Amino acid sequence: MIRDMVPEDIVGDYRQAMLDLYGIGPRRILYTEMETPYPDGRLIVSRTDPEGRITHCNQSFVDMSGYAKEELIGVPHSILKHPDIPPTIYKDLWDTLKRGDKWQGFIKNLRKDGGYYWVKATVLPNIRNGKVIGYTSVRRKASHKKIEECIGQYPSLF
């Protein structure tokens, strides 16, 4: 089970919010204005089961999220949800995946230490014998221009 974030894990001054996370329910999160720059040439890869629980993650995911691999496996991917991302973005993601289509977008993810990082995400349903058995997400570095566009547009989507 995912616990609320605690001040001992946070680096720097923080704010708090209660978010209703898919697959988790209400969770108190603590977040800062500290950005972790996405390293050039790295891909974050993860797989989930049909309910969005992480079944696999690569070392880049571990490094960028700030969680240990053991903390990530088996928990809902929504553990990374940042309060600056409008719920409509996640609704669009899930609606698209449920149709069996690929989703792409720009996401600000929450780190365990309260910081954040931006990604360009591509999420695909994994289909075997006509049935969705999970999802694969590949994230790469988002361009500064796209991040600025999202920062300008996302507040109007709440």
FENCOR-V832035 format. One record per pair of residues at least 24 apart in sequence whose ideal C-beta (glycine too) atoms are under 7 Angstrom apart, sorted by the first residue. I is the first residue (numbers start at 0). GAP is how many residues later the second one is. If there is no record, write none. Layout:
# FENCOR-V832035
[[I & GAP] [I & GAP]]
This chain:
# FENCOR-V832035
[[1 & 25] [1 & 73] [1 & 77] [3 & 24] [4 & 24] [4 & 25] [4 & 109] [8 & 103] [8 & 104] [9 & 103] [9 & 104] [10 & 102] [10 & 103] [10 & 104] [13 & 100] [16 & 66] [18 & 62] [18 & 64] [20 & 55] [20 & 57] [20 & 60] [21 & 30] [21 & 54] [21 & 56] [21 & 68] [22 & 28] [22 & 29] [22 & 30] [22 & 53] [22 & 55] [23 & 52] [23 & 54] [28 & 54] [28 & 81] [29 & 84] [30 & 51] [30 & 52] [30 & 79] [30 & 83] [31 & 82] [31 & 83] [33 & 81] [34 & 80] [34 & 81] [34 & 82] [35 & 28] [35 & 75] [35 & 79] [35 & 81] [37 & 79] [37 & 80] [37 & 81] [37 & 103] [39 & 101] [42 & 95] [42 & 96] [42 & 97] [43 & 75] [43 & 95] [44 & 93] [45 & 31] [45 & 91] [46 & 87] [46 & 88] [46 & 89] [47 & 29] [47 & 86] [47 & 87] [48 & 85] [49 & 82] [49 & 83] [49 & 84] [51 & 24] [51 & 25] [51 & 26] [54 & 79] [63 & 53] [64 & 46] [64 & 47] [65 & 45] [65 & 46] [65 & 47] [66 & 45] [79 & 29] [79 & 30] [80 & 29] [81 & 26] [81 & 27] [81 & 28] [81 & 34] [83 & 24] [83 & 70] [84 & 69] [85 & 68] [85 & 71] [85 & 72] [87 & 69] [92 & 30] [96 & 26] [96 & 28] [96 & 38] [99 & 25] [99 & 27] [105 & 36] [105 & 40] [105 & 41] [105 & 44] [117 & 24] [117 & 29] [119 & 26]]
